[in-house]
Amino acid sequence: MTFSAVLLAGGESSRMGTDKATLVFAGEPLWQRQLGLLREIGVEKIFVSARNERPWRPAETELLLDRVPSRGPGSGLTRALEQIQTSHLLALAVDMPFITAAHLRFVCDLAGPGCGVLPMIDKRAEPLAAIYPHEAVDYFRAALAGADHSLQKVTRALIEA
């Protein structure tokens, strides 16, 4: 199995008033911390999903802009799944600083052919720190085309499949 990764950094941070990705945690900006984890585990390619260009985005990453209208992180996950040339996509939100490289390696090791990994917290999936097989793209496309863009709905469908 092969892995690409998408750093989900599309939120507008309107209530916060500043880009969450630039907040400093443990001495470094969140975006730098999260990209460092993805580099450390050795994914083949790193995408950054956002609604517009980010001034902090390193040149070696590929920007994936949400299609208009954006449907939140589901838009970014769909775009990334459409672009990957690997068997799996590792999704990681920029604002999850307690995730470790060891955890990311662990979930990657749990993935199988055509099968991803969705960590669960009290019967709810954590879709923004998960592994998706390339085949999941059709589930995300269907969610974006419908009226309910909830990631929980998509993840339930993926679990049932």
N, C-alpha and C positions, 0 to 999 in steps of 0.2 A: 504494500500500500504506500501511496505517496500523499503528501500533505502540502496544501497551500494554506495561507491564513489571511483573514480579513480583520483589521482593526476597525471597529465600529466607532466612528467619531463624528456622527452626523447630527447629533443634537444641537439645538440652537442655544441652549443654556440661557434662555431668556429670563427665567426667574433669578438665576445666579448673576447675570449681568456680565459674565466673562466666559470665555471658552473653557469648559471643564478640562479639556486636554492639557491646558497650560498650567493648571494648578500644581503646586509643588507638594510632593508626598515623599517622605524619607529622603529629602535632599535633591530630588529630581522631578521634572515635569512628568505628569501622568503619561503623556504620549511617549516620552523617551523610555520610561520604565516598561511600558507594555511592549513597545517594539523591541526592547532589549530581551524580553522574555521570549518573544517569537524568534528572534535571531538565535538565542541560546539553544532552543530545542531543534533548530535546523530545518525549518520548513523550506520548501523549494522556492516559493514566491510569497511576497507580502503585499497585500492590497490595503489601501486606506479608503474606507467608505465614508463619504461626507456629502453634504448638500452643496458645498462649494470648496474651492481650493483652500488648503490650510497652509499658512506661512511656515509652519514648523515641519511640514511633511518632507522627510528625506527623499532625495532624488532617486534612490534605488527602490523605492516603493512605487506602486502604480495606483493612481487615484481613480476611484470609481464614484462618479457622481450619481446621486439618486435621480431617477427619472421623475419628471413633474407629472402629477403631484406626488410628493414624497409620502410614503405610507409608514414612516418611522423605520426602525431597524429591519423590518421585513423587506423593505426596498433594497437596503444595502446587502442583505443576505442573498436576495434573489440575483442582484447584479454580480456578486462574487461567484455564486454557483454557476452562473452563465459563463463566466470568464475562466474558471480554473481549467488547467490541463492535467490535473492530478486526480486521484481517485476520491480524495476527501478534502473538506474545507474545515479548518479550525477557526471558529468565530470567537473573538475576544473584544469585549467592550472596553473603551478607553478608561472608564470610570470604575474599574474593579481592581484596585491596587493590592488587594490581599491575595490575589491569585499568584501562584508560584510556578516556576519552571518545572518543578517536580510534579505538581498537579497537572500541568499541561501534558507532560510526558505520559503520566498515568492514564489520562483520558484518551490520548492517542493510541496507547497500547491496548486499550479496550475495544477500539474500533475494529470492524471486520469488513470483508468484501461486501459492498452494498449496504453496510450497516454502520450507523453513527453512534454517538454517545450523547445523551442528554442528562446531565446531572439533575437530580430531583431534590426539591426542598418541600417537605409536607405535601406531597402529591402534585406539586407544580414544577414544571420543567424550568431549568435555567437556560434559556435559549441563547444567551449572549456570552456564554463560556462553554461552548459545546462543539462537537464534531458532527459534521453532516456529510453523508456520501454524496457524490455528484448526482446520483439519481433523485435526490430530494428536491432538485430544482423545479420539477413539475408541481410539487405540493406548494411551493412558495409562489409560483406563477399563478396557480389557481386561487390562492388566498388574496393576492393583489388584485385579481380580476373580480373577486366577489365583494360583497358589502362588509364582511367581517375580516379585518386585517390583523386580528389578534394572533400573536405568536403562540399563545397557549393552544389555540384551535389547530394551528399547523402542527405543533409538536404532538398533540394528541393523535392527529391523523398519522403522523410518522411512526409513533409508538405502536399504533394498531397495525400498521403495515409491516 
